[in-house]
Amino acid sequence: MNVMANDLKTLIPDTQRFLDQEKKHFIGGKWIAGSSGDSFSVIDPSNAEVLTQIPAGTAEDIDNAIQAANTALNDPMWRDMPPANRERMMHRFADLIEGHAEELGQLEALDVGMPSFVGQHVEVGNVLDTLRYMAGWPTKLNGKTMNIGEPMPDKRYFAYTQREPVGVVGAIVPWNVPLMIAMWKIAPALATGCTIVIKPSEVTPLATLRLAELALDAGVPPGVVNVINGFGAEAGQALVEHPLVSKISFTGSAVTGKEINRTATDTLKNVTLELGGKSPVILLDDANMEKAVQGISLGIFGNTGQVCVAGSRLYIQAGIFDDAVERLAKEARSLKVGPGLHPETNIGPLVSEAHRDKVMGFINAGLKAGGEAVTGGSAIDGPGFYVEPTVLANPPQSSDVVQEEIFGPVITAIPFDDLDEAAALANDTTYGLSSYIWSRDIQNVHQLVPKIRAGQVYVNSSPFPHPAMPMGGYKQSGIGRDLGEEVINHYTEHKSVVIGIN
Ligand code: NDP
């Protein structure tokens, strides 16, 4: 398989301007140089070239950002902003992002490797939907009056609850869809009156930095949204340890999530963890095969499989196994692999050389364990970090390729006989993030849905995160939820007020 490398789209002037601009941290509404003077390179994964240099944040930089966020939290301009004004401000922010969608899509293509049209339309589309959905919440953050009766003789009370922002939020964001996940954390913070310090992955910081600048342009007060670049072990750790941070919202691997949870315990922070997955896809013999194969392909090969909800374990009813595997392999072979800036690219590179090597390690181990590469199975030569879309038939259920999150364009296929076996195989994992059922039989669907231990079940659909739907995992896929009304609960405290009135 070859990579398409010619005829790249040219960068629009806005993208070029931002790339050329010296990169700093974004603290208190200003670009601030790093305290140490150390920096790291951001690499274009389509050709391994250096895009720009970024300052490596230190504990001192993190402290500066948190102090700015804490000052903004208590500034009457933000604290007392009328809810309707906050709503209008969020809509202005969304409109501004929409006007810069092409620039943001190009930055994501350069940084992450995703096709620029996916960055511009799918990722920025979700960013806009999330911000506009969350803009409806500031005017609806109500408490309740409670009838607590007369708990003491002859003593009457008026009792109510009110909702208040949880405080300064520390957000730690991964590299796979950085802009979208950053907005999943920024939008509820804006809606609830919190302030936020974001640490993007050092691999993909560009679009998040630009987002912070756009927030200021939209009228979000200085210090409400801050971005510190840097490495997890230093900047991330300092954010989780800091006593002025009330909440940590983390998306990333289960290993790091557990470490963050342990650290956050010292200061008893409110923690939300959206961790990895190894999401099962159950394909029943009554499914619409054409739609199922397209949906399954999108669900594993979209964003080169670097998606926490990727449907990476396919369980196929035995009678249609060979036919379904061959159809999926054919679909995989039809996908065009190339740089994110090529207009025909379906599948971009993996995000880094180290990640490409990790994905190849899983594929090779899966082949050694007895899996058959019906299509794919190899890295693609070239300066970029490409791996062929891969379908592995019949690896053992207990093998690493079936059990571990690979985060690459790799799907395993295993047959099953009946619904109980399908549910048992689907649940045979430490994760519980998402799951998929392809069937036209409503009884089969309703029997399976309650049996599956996962935060999301999509029926006859590939994954799409809707801002109204809570997003998170069972088991070791996380704690708490992003999106929906649930995230608003995680970003607010409920205060009980009891007033004696006689
Ligand atoms: P990590 O979980 O290590 O990183 C996610 C974020 O956490 C990054 O911003 C990272 O910074 C930061 N971080 C790392 N260590 C700490 C720490 N001790 N304290 C605070 N923050 C920290 O993911 P990786 O980038 O290493 O990817 C590894 C694997 O994780 C992938 O191959 C994939 O399987 C899975 N993954 C899952 C994601 C999901 O959405 N569920 C998203 C991304 C990865 P830094 O980048 O500097 O390390």
Boltz pocket constraint, residues with backbone or C-beta under 6 A from the ligand:
constraints:
  - pocket:
      binder: B
      contacts: [[A, 172], [A, 173], [A, 174], [A, 175], [A, 176], [A, 199], [A, 200], [A, 201], [A, 202], [A, 203], [A, 230], [A, 231], [A, 232], [A, 233], [A, 235], [A, 236], [A, 237], [A, 240], [A, 251], [A, 252], [A, 253], [A, 254], [A, 256], [A, 257], [A, 259], [A, 260], [A, 274], [A, 275], [A, 276], [A, 277], [A, 307], [A, 308], [A, 355], [A, 405], [A, 406], [A, 407]]
      max_distance: 6.0
